[in-house]
Amino acid sequence: MVGGLWLGAIVSAQTPPVPPAHVPELKLDTGREIFEAACIACHGPDAAGQPQTTLGFEPPATFPDFSDCNGSTRERTADWRAIIRDGGPRRGFSDIMPAFGDALTLEQIDKLTAHLREQCQEPAWPLGEFNLPRPLFTEKAFPEDEWVVQTGVNASGDRAVSNKIIYEKRFGARNQLEIVAPFSFEQTRGEWVGGVGDLVAGYKRVLFSSLPAGSIVSAVGEFAVPTGHEARGLGLGVPKFEGFAAFAQLLPRQSFIQLQVGGELPTDVDRAPRAAFGRLAVGKSLAGDGGFGRLWTPIVELLVDRDFDSDAHTSYDIAPQIQVALNRRQHVRVNVGVRRPLNDARTRSTQVVLYALWDFFDGGLRDGW
């Protein structure tokens, strides 16, 4: 979203008047021609930005370099289109970026965004189209820079509140580090007890991404440290390794599928069983104002879990939910849903689950409103 605000305004040529018969026709048939006519005055011939001495005005603090893959590839083309059409304020950016909706057709805007995409010359960077809305439980394949605070409240069965704080930091084209700090509270014999659960550190690596195929695949490894109180049900009591694959497939009309499949391997199987799990999320993003406005995303998740011990059986849950962007920049979002067991409902609780998310690469918490 950050890069989109930075398309420049058309600047009048500083040349003597030319008789109309000698004025060449201005062609805007390609993305490069549109860029050179409308954007080059501010963004420079290489789309890295004109020096301030040439600009003649104080640029925004986040003035872009479209050849910088770390910034430009994270953004969705749809966000660039919105800012080109409606100007910087559409996504909560500076009004220095003017609106071109009356000067360019949507076809010309698409050609321009395609030209801007070409400025990153490193194909290893997954594009922002794969930065899909985050489900409540299914891990995303796209590497992130995010803070997430998630809470689940039991709506049936034992009274309990489970929470976790998630920090995700991307580095390089395909890598991400993650830290998860869980803490929970439950009512036991009329009294509430709680504490910190098992801390988790993880590493994500994108293995494959292709926009023409609409697919992205990542491998993730996590290690849980037994910091939780086992007797209170706050932790496993032993270290645990978890490995899984995360996959996403783009579908027509801003629909998508996200899939996560993996297993849990505790270091002491006598105290904690090995387990396998699967997560499937199907969703569709909707935006007002002809696709340029606030993003709403209904999602349905199917959750499957199975412990590998003699008495185990498979548990199935369904989790309908909806994510909504709170601000114009759409980097602060919330998601709320219900996790309902499909089997063994008498022994397993229904949960109301919600999170608040902040993509801090795209700006501060107070930016873009």
Protein Blocks (a to p, Z undefined) as FASTA:
>chain_A
ZZmmmpccdddddbddddfklmccdddfbfklmmmmmmmmmnojnonopafklnopacdf
klccfklmklmmmpcfklmmmmmmnojklnopafklccfklmpcfklmmmmmmmmmmmpm
cfkbccfklmccddfklccfbdcddddddddddfehjddddddddddddehjkbccdddd
ddddddeehiacdddddddddddddfbdcfklopacdddddddddfbcfknopagoiacd
ddddddddddehhiacdddddddddfblkloccdddddddddddddeehhpaccdddddd
ddddddddfkbccdddddddddddfbfnopaccdddddddfbhklmpccdddddddddfk
nocfkgoZZ
